[in-house]
Amino acid sequence: MDWTLVTLQLRGKTRRFVRASLLREDPQPLLARRHGECRRCGACCKIAFRCVFLKTDQEGNSRCRIYGLRFTQCRLFPLRAEDQVGLERQCGYSFAADPARAEIPALPEPALD
């Protein structure tokens, strides 16, 4: 088991829970950067541990038994690109680049005469 990956995934689950349930911060600025749609692959429901509400049929299709009433932190997944670590492109969402996180261009080298 990759404990670094599990730690990152648990940190994401905790962050979404705290943001959704305790802080009640407006997620819209983060969600505005999210593009795509849920493929209902169930990958997010298996992060770190399998959700008890996830049902998988004989063909391997996943669905949430409480999708219409699912928890806020589930609705917020993924909130950031980092939330998708370990999903190997299963998730149908992607994110626009964050201009605040863009690399700062290198300064030109000083001329030494």
N, C-alpha and C positions, 0 to 999 in steps of 0.2 A: 504494500500500500504506500502511495506517495503522500507522506504526511504534510509536505509543503503545500501540495495541491489541496488537500483536505482542509488545512488551516486557512488558505485563501478563500475557499468556498464557504467555510463556516463564518469567516469574517464578513463576507458578502451577505449571507443569510441574516446575520445579526444586524448588520447595517440597515438592511431593508426593513427588518422588523422594528428596530428602534425608530427609524424615520417614519414608518407608517403608523405605528401604534402608540409611540410615546411622544415624539417631537411634533408630530402632525405638521411637518414642513410641507410646503407646496412642492410637489415633485415635477410640476410642469416644465420648468426650465431644463431639467435633465431629460425628461421624456420628449421634449421638442427635438432633441438631437437623435432620438431613436427612430429608425426607419424599418419598414418591413412589417411582417405580421407573424403571429404565432402559427407554427406548423403542427402544433399539438403532438409533438414527438415525445413529450414526457421527459426529455433530458433535464430540464430545470427541476423537475419533481424528484430527481434521483441524485441531486447534488448533496454530497456528504452522507445522506441517508435517503431511503425511499419514503416518499410521502404515503401515509396510510390511505389517502383518498385517490391515489393513482390506480387506475384499472387498465390492464393490458389484455386485449383479446387474443384469440388463437392465431390471428394473422400478424401479431406484433404491434398493432395500432394501440396507442395510448390515449386515455381520456381521463379527465378529472371527474370524479363522481359528484363533486359539488361546484362545478365550473361557474355556474351563475351566481353562486354564493361564496366563491372562494375568498380567501383572506386577502387583505390589501397588499401585503408583502408579495403575494403571488401575482397580483395584478401589476405590480411594479417591476416584475422581472422581465428583462434585465434593465436595471436602472442606469448602469454604466457598462462600458465595454468590458471592464475587468470582471464583471459578473459572469461572463461567458467562458472564463478560463476552464479548460478541461472538457468543453462540450464538443470539440472537434467539428465545428461548422454545422452542427445539427440544428441549432437555433435559427429561426428565420429572420431575426432582427440583426441590424447592423447600426453603426453609429457614425454620425458626421464628425469630422475632426474637430477637436476642441481648440479654438484659437488661443485660449489662455494657456494651453499645454504645449503649444507649438514650440519648436526649438528656437532658442535665441540665436540669431546669426552670429558667427564668429567675427570678432573685430579684426580689421586688417593688421598684419604684422607691421610694427614700426620700422621705418627706414633707418638703418644703421649706416652712417657714413664714416 
